Amino acid sequence: MTGSRRPLGPRSRAKRLYRSRRRRLLEVPTGALVRRFGAGRVEVDEADARYARVRVRADLTVEVGFSGIFRMFGALIDTQWVAKRGSPVDGGGATELEYRFDKGAFVTKRGSGSDLARRLGDRRTTSLATKAELKKIEVVDTPEGRLVTIVPLPGTITAMYFPPLPPYTVPIRPEEADDQLSLLLHLVDLD
């Protein structure tokens, strides 16, 4: 039997399905990066569709990719934007902020000062955050640099293992991706 292929097992089919869903979700945020920085500067993980990133300048990198939460009977895979200026480290004297939508402003986590929260909570931040449809914004500020993470409400893949249903995908619209990228860049460079 020349030319015949073995049928794909369940694991291979699931990998292909998730790769296809990630690729589809990543198209719109990647388009926002290309519109902002040019196609030649954006590096895309073509093999597994796990990220797209651009080195904006020597001290600033922007990436859009995926983070996942696995539950007993399923998974939630979120698109997430990350901007890193300098070499920030988690913990150890860092000022950590988290954006809460019920209050519409940054609130500090335990043990952190509120000065950065006031500076970052400007009118542009509030306007962009409202338009960008976000689940979470986190800012970690250290003497070595700043790390900003944005998780949009759309841009998710939800899968339930039992019963075996195909993943449900919530796409990001192009205007949301542009607003998310603008907010990310605004927060990473705002001092």
C-alpha positions as MATLAB code, in Angstrom:
seq = 'MTGSRRPLGPRSRAKRLYRSRRRRLLEVPTGALVRRFGAGRVEVDEADARYARVRVRADLTVEVGFSGIFRMFGALIDTQWVAKRGSPVDGGGATELEYRFDKGAFVTKRGSGSDLARRLGDRRTTSLATKAELKKIEVVDTPEGRLVTIVPLPGTITAMYFPPLPPYTVPIRPEEADDQLSLLLHLVDLD';
ca = [
       0.000    0.000    0.000;
       2.052    2.862   -1.204;
       0.883    6.403   -0.645;
      -1.617    5.510    2.080;
      -1.516    7.250    5.422;
      -2.354    5.963    8.824;
      -5.444    7.573   10.320;
      -4.736   10.316   12.824;
      -5.231    9.463   16.447;
      -7.357   11.580   18.804;
      -4.334   13.423   20.197;
      -3.080   14.411   16.718;
      -6.550   15.548   15.678;
      -6.900   17.640   18.863;
      -3.475   19.263   18.304;
      -4.426   20.171   14.739;
      -7.790   21.531   15.844;
      -6.282   23.736   18.571;
      -3.479   24.922   16.270;
      -6.117   25.899   13.718;
      -8.149   27.779   16.360;
      -5.060   29.569   17.711;
      -4.034   30.548   14.184;
      -7.503   31.980   13.522;
      -7.546   33.941   16.813;
      -4.007   35.241   16.282;
      -4.745   36.665   12.808;
      -6.474   39.824   14.051;
      -3.952   40.801   16.784;
      -1.107   40.024   14.374;
      -2.789   42.320   11.854;
      -2.789   45.084   14.488;
       0.969   44.569   15.036;
       1.618   44.651   11.279;
      -0.464   47.821   10.808;
       1.446   49.511   13.630;
       5.020   48.295   13.009;
       5.170   46.818    9.489;
       5.127   43.209    8.296;
       8.901   42.827    8.183;
       9.271   43.498   11.910;
       6.630   41.076   13.223;
       7.830   37.565   14.076;
       5.033   34.970   13.956;
       5.176   31.393   15.231;
       4.035   29.784   11.978;
       4.483   26.182   13.159;
       2.217   26.180   16.231;
       0.536   29.628   16.071;
       1.332   30.337   19.725;
       2.587   33.945   19.437;
       3.388   36.990   17.323;
       5.987   39.445   18.612;
       7.823   42.560   17.624;
      10.900   44.221   19.050;
       9.787   47.849   19.038;
      13.134   49.198   20.201;
      16.128   47.924   22.154;
      14.327   48.065   25.498;
      10.720   47.275   24.427;
       9.167   44.021   23.210;
       5.466   43.481   22.449;
       3.966   40.017   22.137;
       0.506   38.569   21.665;
       0.032   34.904   22.483;
      -1.957   32.528   24.619;
      -2.242   31.558   28.250;
      -4.363   28.666   29.374;
      -6.302   27.601   32.417;
      -7.115   23.925   32.580;
     -10.018   22.720   34.649;
     -11.052   19.194   35.457;
     -13.523   19.021   32.576;
     -12.166   21.581   30.162;
      -9.829   24.396   29.253;
     -10.034   28.141   28.758;
      -7.299   29.524   26.498;
      -7.048   33.316   26.538;
      -5.336   35.591   24.078;
      -3.003   37.847   26.014;
      -0.956   40.904   25.103;
       2.363   41.440   26.883;
       4.687   44.441   26.671;
       8.034   44.402   28.423;
      10.197   47.490   28.841;
      13.631   46.887   30.320;
      14.069   43.716   32.387;
      11.264   43.747   34.951;
      11.188   41.026   37.581;
       8.122   39.852   39.480;
       8.024   40.517   43.203;
      10.863   42.045   45.211;
       9.945   45.711   45.525;
       7.648   45.710   42.506;
       4.565   47.869   42.364;
       1.821   45.610   41.073;
      -1.482   46.950   39.804;
      -4.592   45.279   38.584;
      -7.440   46.941   36.697;
     -10.910   46.204   37.975;
     -13.816   46.888   35.679;
     -16.407   47.253   38.420;
     -14.540   50.296   39.732;
     -13.239   51.545   36.370;
      -9.798   52.338   37.778;
      -6.510   50.731   38.746;
      -6.358   49.400   42.284;
      -3.162   48.365   43.999;
      -2.498   44.866   45.206;
      -1.548   44.244   48.800;
       1.612   46.003   49.889;
       1.954   48.196   46.795;
       1.857   51.968   46.635;
      -0.935   53.829   44.870;
       1.163   56.517   43.128;
       1.592   54.414   39.979;
      -2.128   53.611   40.008;
      -2.961   57.330   39.904;
      -0.454   58.020   37.107;
      -1.667   55.110   34.962;
      -5.352   55.822   35.502;
      -5.404   58.804   33.144;
      -8.181   59.714   30.710;
      -6.530   57.958   27.730;
      -6.148   54.706   29.699;
      -9.784   54.780   30.774;
     -10.999   55.543   27.253;
      -8.917   52.807   25.608;
      -9.719   50.226   28.304;
     -13.434   50.840   27.845;
     -13.256   50.406   24.042;
     -10.837   47.461   24.117;
     -13.212   44.933   25.783;
     -10.806   43.686   28.460;
     -10.958   41.013   31.114;
      -7.817   42.047   32.965;
      -4.932   44.509   32.936;
      -1.867   43.953   35.082;
       1.110   46.261   35.444;
       4.285   45.276   37.285;
       6.738   48.115   37.810;
      10.258   47.558   39.126;
      13.437   49.631   39.059;
      14.587   47.373   36.194;
      11.552   48.004   33.996;
       7.829   47.535   33.447;
       5.721   44.556   32.417;
       2.154   45.113   31.171;
      -0.247   42.238   30.520;
      -3.681   42.701   28.959;
      -6.227   39.889   28.621;
      -9.199   40.702   26.366;
     -12.698   39.331   26.919;
     -12.864   38.092   23.311;
      -9.935   36.079   21.994;
     -10.720   32.906   23.908;
     -10.937   29.250   23.070;
     -13.187   27.331   25.440;
     -13.166   23.549   25.373;
     -15.089   21.021   27.382;
     -13.630   17.536   27.440;
     -16.813   15.826   28.628;
     -18.955   15.608   26.622;
     -16.448   15.724   23.765;
     -17.445   18.973   22.098;
     -15.314   20.962   19.677;
     -13.735   24.128   21.106;
     -15.787   27.308   21.035;
     -13.858   30.346   19.781;
     -14.599   34.006   20.519;
     -12.729   36.187   17.974;
     -11.294   39.666   18.507;
     -12.489   42.392   16.142;
      -9.804   44.483   14.350;
     -10.804   47.734   16.082;
     -10.595   46.002   19.483;
      -7.113   44.694   18.646;
      -5.968   48.195   17.644;
      -7.324   49.626   20.922;
      -5.721   46.827   22.947;
      -2.340   47.433   21.314;
      -2.646   51.206   21.793;
      -3.479   50.721   25.473;
      -0.594   48.304   25.940;
       1.896   50.740   24.409;
       0.428   53.659   26.370;
       0.737   51.806   29.703;
       4.234   50.450   29.115;
       5.656   53.899   28.320;
       3.583   56.065   30.666;
       5.676   57.382   33.563;
];
